[in-house]
Amino acid sequence: MKLEFSASAVRDLIRLRAFIAVHNPKAPERISLRLRKAIAKLVLHPNIGRPVPDLENVRELVAGDYIVRYLQREEVIFILRIWHGKEFRDLE
């Protein structure tokens, strides 16, 4: 099993790190590491996230204050989007 990130998920990570850095310049690296560790668990346990209603085969992993939306296709976990739980979500 391997991980792949959509372009939207990569943009989400960049945006989240920039936002966190404004409020606490030391926090982005620490939070990013925790988030990456949580996402890495999907390789061994792809079904730990809850199913997303109305989106076939899409699941959500709650990782601390963050939500990771993903899809499993054969031997790939495809990370679709990532956002803070209090953030407005425009999930095009």
Backbone torsions as a table, in degrees:
resi	resn	phi	psi	omega
1	MET	NA	137.3	177.4
2	LYS	-133.2	164.0	-179.6
3	LEU	-104.0	140.4	170.9
4	GLU	-134.6	145.2	-179.6
5	PHE	-113.8	133.4	174.3
6	SER	-69.6	162.0	176.1
7	ALA	-59.5	-37.0	178.5
8	SER	-64.1	-40.6	179.2
9	ALA	-65.8	-38.8	177.4
10	VAL	-64.2	-44.1	176.8
11	ARG	-61.6	-38.4	178.1
12	ASP	-60.1	-45.9	-179.9
13	LEU	-61.9	-42.9	178.9
14	ILE	-63.1	-45.4	-179.6
15	ARG	-63.0	-44.9	-178.8
16	LEU	-64.2	-43.1	178.4
17	ARG	-61.6	-42.3	180.0
18	ALA	-64.4	-42.7	-179.9
19	PHE	-63.6	-45.8	-179.4
20	ILE	-62.4	-40.8	-177.4
21	ALA	-61.6	-32.7	179.0
22	VAL	-63.1	-39.1	-175.5
23	HIS	-90.0	-27.0	179.9
24	ASN	-157.5	95.2	-174.5
25	PRO	-57.4	-22.0	-179.3
26	LYS	-88.5	-14.7	-172.0
27	ALA	-79.6	-31.9	-174.0
28	PRO	-55.0	-42.0	-178.7
29	GLU	-65.4	-44.1	-179.1
30	ARG	-63.8	-46.1	-178.8
31	ILE	-68.7	-40.1	178.1
32	SER	-60.9	-41.6	178.6
33	LEU	-62.8	-45.6	178.5
34	ARG	-60.9	-42.4	-179.7
35	LEU	-65.7	-43.2	178.8
36	ARG	-63.0	-39.2	177.9
37	LYS	-63.7	-42.3	179.0
38	ALA	-63.9	-43.4	179.6
39	ILE	-65.3	-38.4	-179.9
40	ALA	-61.0	-29.0	178.6
41	LYS	-62.0	-23.9	-179.7
42	LEU	-64.1	-25.8	179.9
43	VAL	-61.4	-41.0	179.7
44	LEU	-90.1	-27.0	-175.4
45	HIS	-134.3	71.4	-173.7
46	PRO	-66.3	-16.9	-177.9
47	ASN	-99.1	14.3	-178.6
48	ILE	-72.9	-20.7	177.1
49	GLY	-79.5	157.4	179.5
50	ARG	-85.6	146.3	177.2
51	PRO	-63.5	145.7	177.1
52	VAL	-95.1	119.1	179.2
53	PRO	-57.7	142.3	176.3
54	ASP	70.5	3.2	175.5
55	LEU	-125.2	99.7	-174.3
56	GLU	-58.6	128.0	176.4
57	ASN	69.1	5.3	178.5
58	VAL	-94.4	137.7	180.0
59	ARG	-127.8	162.6	176.9
60	GLU	-125.3	131.2	174.9
61	LEU	-106.1	127.4	173.5
62	VAL	-91.1	119.8	-178.1
63	ALA	-123.2	88.6	-175.2
64	GLY	66.1	-122.0	179.3
65	ASP	-88.8	4.6	-172.3
66	TYR	-114.2	151.6	177.9
67	ILE	-115.9	130.8	178.6
68	VAL	-118.1	115.8	177.9
69	ARG	-97.2	131.1	-174.6
70	TYR	-146.5	168.0	-178.5
71	LEU	-137.9	136.0	175.7
72	GLN	-102.5	127.4	175.8
73	ARG	-128.1	110.1	-177.9
74	GLU	50.1	-111.3	-176.3
75	GLU	-102.6	22.7	-178.4
76	VAL	-127.5	132.6	168.6
77	ILE	-98.6	116.3	-175.8
78	PHE	-104.1	110.8	-179.4
79	ILE	-79.1	119.0	-175.5
80	LEU	-89.0	-51.8	-176.9
81	ARG	-150.5	157.7	177.7
82	ILE	-141.8	133.7	177.9
83	TRP	-153.5	163.1	175.3
84	HIS	-76.2	143.6	-177.0
85	GLY	-59.6	-25.2	-179.8
86	LYS	-94.8	1.4	-175.0
87	GLU	-85.6	144.3	172.7
88	PHE	-67.4	136.5	-177.2
89	ARG	-111.8	119.2	171.4
90	ASP	-112.5	88.8	-170.6
91	LEU	-97.2	67.2	179.5
92	GLU	-55.7	NA	NA
